Structures are given as structure tokens and as C-alpha cells.
Amino acid sequence: MKLKSTFATIICFFLILFSSNDLIAKKAAIVIDYETKEVLFEINADTRNYPASLTKIMTLYIVFDYLKKGKIKNDTKFKVSTVAASRSPSKLYLEAGSEIKVEDAINALIIKSANDVATVVAENISNGTERDFAKIMNQYASKLQMKNTSFKNASGLPNRAQMTTARDIALLSHALIKNFPEKYKYFKQEKFKWKGKIYKTHNKLMLNYQGADGIKTGYIKASGFQLAFSAKRNEKRLIGVYFGGDTGRQRDKSLKIIMDKVYGDLNLPTTKKEEKEVIIKNKNTSYAIVVGTFKYKKNAEKQIKLIKSKYPKTTKSKNSKVVVIKNNGKQLYESRFENFTKKEAYSACKRLKKYNRDCFVRL
């Protein structure tokens, strides 16, 4: 049965909705049940607006479909054209003539929301131009019953003819999670590294909302701040979409209120304790331990394997990676394990040092 919002909640939402003097960007919101696709909350869900970087959800959907069909692989290299390199930020600043692997492109689209990468993907998949890729996007949109959507580019950069609705983006998000559950896990990543630089997710609500695991933010001036979002509590997944935020913070706050209300109506409310635990967890697991520094990358990789095999309790559930550092003008390679709390990191190093292993803590 479709949930009915209480009068107080509707009033609350409208106060948020019209709290800004800038009403150029059309505000809209929708929440659907993942299992049934039942609409649990909606307002202006069929009002057309610019998708901004939510466009990249479709670009990624096509990439995942091509991977599934074997047309490309994670290590397939896409060539960067002069056109792609010239795209305006947000971007990785790829150089014309260079290459980027598909898996790196996926991370760049999700976490950095890189416009140059979107064009690279478009040109390489279509074997033509970004306009050719937009035709493919629209074919996919038609199959997914996105009736009020028209794509003109792969990135979401301003184009007056590129339009969508909150309902259509909810349908697209649902299809991506359902059809590519393993690939959807990319959206939960909080950061990725490209050529020595670490990029962090723009999806701040995901870091602080119980059960959240994706999916994508978006913004251009004409659209306002957009967010497609998903969370799962006690096996109940909801997909929420918010259009037209005045700021990223206001957008996140508004969608949080709506999602909390729907989960509350489903008798799955978050508690203050659980909310606090989510925030503390994300704030406190930013420490890393370094277990060796080497001249050659292969030696750093060997060290990670050695520490993993000999000290599984210390390294269990921790991310491992080789990190390039500069020391007195020389390039060196650090063997690191990440996602420790401060206490865990110092305890891990203390334990390793008992066995005469090098170890120090990095924030």
C-alpha cells in the first residue's frame, strides 16, 4: 500500500522546499521501494529539469552493460581525444593522446565526476562522437521506460535540450542496482587514486546516513544541486532522488528528512545512537599503517603479501595499497594498510614491532 505522508511532514517539506529566494532550479523529490518500485513519496516527480552529472549514471550503466556483454574489459584502454581533453571541470585533466583504463574511468566518473572522462568513454564506446553516444544513451533510456528524458551528452554539462525527471532518474538508479549488483559496489567507494592524487567522493550524505551505499551527485547552475541516493536497512532498500537543491548541504538535509520519514513509516527508523555510530565510524577510520618503504614497487607489493600472510589478524578487513611518495627528490614506494581507527593503527604497529617489523602510523 502506498504510504501517505502526514500533514506535518508535508508542511515541513514545503518549508524546506521554498526556503530559498532562488526558485529558478525546479525542486522535486521521489522515494521508491527497490523491491516493488512502489512510490512511497513524491513531489514534482515528473517536472523536467537538467540532470547535471546524474547523466553519468546512464554513461556508467552503458559501461557496465558493455562489460557484462564482453564488449570491453576492466583493463581495456580508452584513448583520449583533443575534444575530451578540452572539457571543462570537474575533470582529471587527461592529456590528448593519453589513455585511461575502463576501471579507472569508472572510478573517475563516480567519485570525481570527471567530464573529460565521460567524453572519453562516449567516444570510445560509440566509435565516433559524443553525439553518437547520446543516441545510444537515448536508446537505453527508452528501454528503461524513462519517458521524459532526453540525453545530449555523456557528462551532464549544460545543454538546453538535455532533460530528465526525478522519477526517470529513480528508474535508472533502480535498473543499475538490479542489473549490475556487483558493479554497483563501485558507488560505495569513498575515494580513488589517480596518478598519485587521491580524489574523495562528493556524496557526503552517503558517509553519514545509516545503510547508505550510493549513488551519485550532480550540479550545474541551471539545475541546482541534485542527488540520486540509495540506502538499505534490515534488507529494505529505498531509492531517493532530490532535484534543485540550493546548496549541497540543503539538498542532503532535505533528502535525509524525506528518507527518514519513509523509513519511519516502514517501522525502520534510525536512532540517534546509530546515526552517531555512522558518523564516528567514518571520521575515525582515516588512519593507515606503513609497513615498509622501498625503492622498487615490486618490493613494496611483496611486503604487503608477506604481512598479510604472516599477520592476518592485524590486516583483516583492511585495504592494502602501494603508495608513491617523494623523499629528498627521490621516488619511493610505501606498503600501506588503511581504514584503521587511531587506536587500531597504533596497536597494530605495536604488535608488528614485537616481531621486529617496521611500522609507523600515517593519518
Residue pairs with C-beta under 8 A, 6 or more apart in sequence:
2 38
2 39
2 40
3 40
3 41
3 262
3 265
3 266
5 13
5 41
5 261
9 261
12 257
13 29
13 43
13 254
13 257
13 258
16 250
16 253
16 254
16 257
17 27
17 43
17 254
19 246
19 250
20 246
20 250
22 246
24 222
24 224
25 49
25 222
25 223
25 224
25 243
25 244
25 245
25 246
26 44
26 47
26 48
26 49
26 224
26 243
26 244
27 43
27 44
27 224
27 243
27 244
27 245
28 43
28 44
28 45
28 47
28 49
28 165
28 166
28 241
28 242
28 243
28 244
29 41
29 42
29 43
29 44
29 45
29 166
29 240
29 241
29 242
29 243
29 254
29 255
29 258
30 39
30 41
30 42
30 43
30 45
30 166
30 167
30 170
30 240
30 241
31 39
31 40
31 41
31 42
31 238
31 239
31 240
31 241
31 258
31 259
31 262
32 38
32 39
32 40
32 170
32 174
32 238
32 239
33 40
33 236
33 237
33 238
34 174
34 177
34 178
34 230
34 232
34 236
34 237
34 238
34 239
35 236
35 237
37 171
37 174
39 45
39 167
40 238
40 262
40 265
41 258
41 261
41 262
42 166
42 167
44 166
44 243
45 165
45 166
45 167
45 170
46 148
46 165
46 166
46 167
47 165
47 166
47 243
48 148
48 163
48 164
48 165
49 163
49 164
49 165
49 166
49 223
49 224
49 226
49 243
49 244
50 156
50 158
50 159
50 162
50 163
50 164
50 220
50 222
50 223
51 149
51 156
51 162
51 163
51 164
51 169
51 218
51 223
51 226
52 156
52 218
52 219
52 220
52 223
52 226
53 90
53 113
53 155
53 156
53 216
53 217
53 218
53 219
53 220
53 226
54 156
54 164
54 169
54 216
54 217
54 218
54 226
54 228
55 118
55 151
55 153
55 154
55 155
55 156
55 162
55 164
55 218
56 109
56 110
56 113
56 118
56 154
56 155
56 156
56 216
56 218
57 169
57 172
57 173
57 176
57 215
57 216
57 228
58 137
58 140
58 141
58 151
58 172
59 109
59 118
59 121
59 122
59 133
59 137
59 154
59 155
60 106
60 109
60 110
60 176
60 183
61 140
61 172
61 175
61 176
61 179
61 180
62 125
62 133
62 136
62 137
62 140
63 72
63 102
63 105
63 106
63 109
63 121
63 125
64 176
64 179
64 180
64 183
65 140
65 179
65 180
66 72
66 125
67 73
67 74
67 102
67 183
68 180
72 102
72 125
73 102
74 101
74 102
74 103
75 101
75 102
75 103
76 101
76 102
77 99
77 100
77 101
77 102
78 99
78 100
78 101
78 102
78 105
78 120
78 121
78 123
78 124
79 97
79 98
79 99
79 120
79 124
80 94
80 95
80 96
80 97
80 98
80 99
80 100
80 116
80 120
81 96
81 119
81 120
81 123
82 96
83 119
83 123
83 129
83 130
84 94
84 96
84 116
84 117
84 119
84 120
84 123
85 93
85 94
85 95
85 96
85 116
86 116
87 115
87 116
87 118
87 119
87 155
87 157
88 115
88 157
89 115
90 112
90 113
90 114
90 115
91 112
91 114
91 115
91 116
91 117
92 100
92 108
92 112
92 114
92 116
92 117
92 194
93 116
94 100
94 116
94 117
94 120
100 108
100 117
100 120
104 192
104 194
105 117
105 120
105 121
106 183
106 186
107 186
107 189
107 192
107 194
108 114
108 117
108 192
108 194
108 199
109 117
109 118
109 121
110 186
110 187
110 189
110 201
110 216
111 189
111 190
111 191
111 192
111 199
111 200
111 201
111 202
112 192
112 194
112 199
113 202
113 216
113 217
113 218
115 155
115 156
115 157
118 153
118 154
118 155
118 156
119 130
119 153
119 154
119 155
121 133
121 154
122 129
122 130
122 132
122 133
122 134
122 153
122 154
123 129
123 130
123 133
125 133
125 136
126 132
126 133
126 135
126 136
130 153
130 154
131 152
131 153
133 154
134 151
134 152
134 153
134 154
137 151
137 154
138 149
138 150
138 151
141 149
141 150
141 151
141 168
141 172
144 171
144 172
144 175
145 171
146 164
146 168
146 171
146 172
147 168
148 163
148 164
148 165
148 167
148 168
149 163
149 164
149 165
149 168
150 161
150 162
150 163
150 164
151 162
152 159
152 161
152 162
153 159
153 162
156 162
156 218
156 220
157 220
158 220
158 221
158 222
166 241
166 242
166 243
167 241
169 226
169 228
169 241
170 228
170 239
170 240
170 241
172 228
173 215
173 228
173 230
173 239
173 241
174 239
176 183
176 184
176 215
177 184
177 214
177 215
177 230
177 237
177 239
184 213
184 214
184 215
185 213
187 203
187 213
187 214
187 215
187 216
188 206
188 213
188 214
189 201
190 200
190 201
190 207
190 282
191 198
191 199
191 200
191 201
192 198
192 199
193 199
193 321
193 323
196 324
201 207
202 217
202 248
203 214
203 215
203 216
203 217
203 227
203 229
204 248
204 252
205 212
205 227
205 229
205 252
205 255
205 256
206 212
206 213
206 214
206 229
207 278
207 282
208 275
208 278
208 279
208 282
209 229
209 231
209 256
209 259
209 278
210 231
210 233
210 270
210 274
210 275
210 278
211 231
211 232
211 233
212 229
212 230
212 231
213 230
213 231
213 232
214 229
214 230
215 228
215 229
215 230
216 227
216 228
217 225
217 226
217 227
217 248
218 225
218 226
218 227
218 228
219 225
219 226
219 248
223 243
223 244
224 243
224 244
224 245
224 246
224 251
225 244
225 245
225 246
225 247
225 248
225 250
225 251
226 241
226 242
226 243
226 244
226 245
226 251
227 240
227 241
227 242
227 245
227 251
227 252
227 255
228 239
228 240
228 241
229 239
229 240
229 241
229 242
229 255
229 259
230 237
230 238
230 239
230 240
231 237
231 238
231 240
231 259
231 263
232 238
233 263
233 268
233 270
234 268
236 263
236 266
236 268
238 259
238 262
238 263
240 255
240 258
240 259
240 262
242 251
242 254
242 255
242 258
245 251
245 252
245 254
260 269
260 270
263 269
263 270
284 341
284 342
285 339
285 340
285 341
286 363
287 338
287 340
287 341
287 342
287 344
287 345
287 361
287 362
287 363
288 336
288 337
288 338
288 339
288 340
288 345
288 361
288 362
288 363
289 336
289 337
289 340
289 345
289 348
289 349
289 352
289 359
289 360
289 361
289 362
290 334
290 335
290 336
290 358
290 359
290 360
290 361
290 362
291 303
291 304
291 307
291 335
291 336
291 337
291 352
291 357
291 358
291 359
292 299
292 300
292 303
292 334
292 335
292 358
293 300
293 325
293 327
293 332
293 333
293 334
293 335
294 300
294 303
294 332
294 333
294 334
294 335
295 332
295 333
296 333
297 322
297 333
299 333
300 322
300 333
300 334
300 335
301 322
301 335
303 335
304 320
304 321
304 322
304 335
304 337
307 314
307 315
307 335
307 337
307 352
307 357
308 315
308 320
310 355
311 351
311 352
311 355
311 357
314 337
314 348
314 351
314 352
315 337
317 339
318 337
318 338
318 339
318 340
319 337
319 338
319 339
320 335
320 336
320 337
320 338
321 336
321 338
322 333
322 334
322 335
322 336
323 333
323 334
323 336
324 331
324 332
324 333
324 334
325 331
325 332
325 333
325 334
326 332
336 362
337 348
340 348
340 361
342 361
345 361
346 361
348 359
349 359
349 360
349 361
352 358
352 359
353 359
